[in-house]
Amino acid sequence: MLALRPTCECCAKPLLPDARDAMICSFECTFCESCVLSRLQNVCPNCGGGFQFRPIRPKARLASRPASTEVHPAGVDEQQHRAFLDRYADIPPSKR
């Protein structure tokens, strides 16, 4: 089950469970759409994968399966991410 992490791991923007701009990679690394499209260029700085919009959990299920409150440290190591970008930016996520 998805953790629904509460903030962007890049800029620390709050991402509520129903956020329409929350994006995740296959390891559930969580970022806002703005960071994914601009700074990250659709390359996860943690694993090199691509992103998809995070599904929204129905409100009726949030009571029994609440979103995570664990905040992951915000910030991206620009030098390390540059290495991912150099390697993956021109390769579609499905072929990385």
C-alpha positions in Angstrom: 0.0 0.0 0.0 1.3 3.5 -0.9 2.6 5.5 2.0 1.3 8.8 0.7 4.2 10.8 2.0 3.3 14.3 3.2 5.9 16.5 1.5 8.0 17.0 -1.6 11.5 15.5 -1.0 13.0 18.4 -3.0 11.3 21.6 -1.9 9.4 20.4 1.2 6.0 21.6 -0.2 3.2 20.0 1.7 1.4 17.2 -0.3 -1.9 16.3 1.2 -3.4 12.9 0.5 -5.6 14.4 -2.2 -2.8 16.5 -3.8 -3.2 16.5 -7.6 0.4 17.5 -8.1 2.1 14.8 -6.0 4.3 12.5 -8.1 6.1 9.2 -7.2 8.6 6.9 -8.7 8.3 3.1 -8.4 10.0 3.2 -4.9 7.5 5.8 -3.7 10.0 8.7 -3.7 7.6 11.6 -3.5 8.0 15.0 -5.2 5.7 17.8 -6.4 5.0 18.2 -10.1 6.9 21.5 -10.3 10.2 19.9 -9.0 9.7 16.8 -11.2 9.3 18.8 -14.4 11.9 21.5 -13.7 14.7 20.6 -11.4 14.5 16.8 -11.7 13.6 16.6 -15.4 11.6 13.4 -14.7 14.6 11.6 -13.3 14.3 10.5 -9.6 17.4 11.7 -7.7 17.3 8.6 -5.5 16.9 5.8 -8.0 17.1 7.2 -11.5 13.5 6.2 -12.3 10.7 8.2 -13.9 7.6 9.6 -12.2 3.9 9.2 -12.4 1.1 11.1 -10.6 0.4 9.6 -7.2 -3.0 8.0 -7.0 -5.5 9.6 -4.6 -6.8 7.4 -1.8 -10.6 7.6 -1.3 -11.5 9.7 1.7 -13.5 6.8 3.1 -10.3 4.7 3.2 -8.1 7.4 4.8 -9.6 6.7 8.2 -8.6 3.0 8.2 -5.5 3.5 6.0 -4.1 7.0 6.8 -1.4 8.8 4.9 2.1 8.7 6.3 3.2 11.5 8.6 6.9 10.6 8.1 8.6 13.5 6.5 11.7 12.6 4.4 14.4 15.2 4.4 14.0 17.7 1.7 16.8 18.6 -0.6 18.5 17.2 -3.7 22.3 16.8 -4.0 22.7 18.7 -7.3 26.0 17.1 -8.2 24.7 13.5 -7.7 21.5 14.3 -9.6 23.6 15.7 -12.5 25.2 12.3 -12.8 21.7 10.7 -13.0 20.6 13.3 -15.6 23.7 12.7 -17.7 23.0 9.0 -17.7 19.2 8.9 -18.0 17.7 12.2 -19.2 17.6 11.1 -22.9 16.3 7.6 -22.1 12.6 7.1 -21.6 11.7 5.8 -18.1 10.5 2.5 -19.5 13.9 1.8 -21.0 16.2 2.9 -18.1 
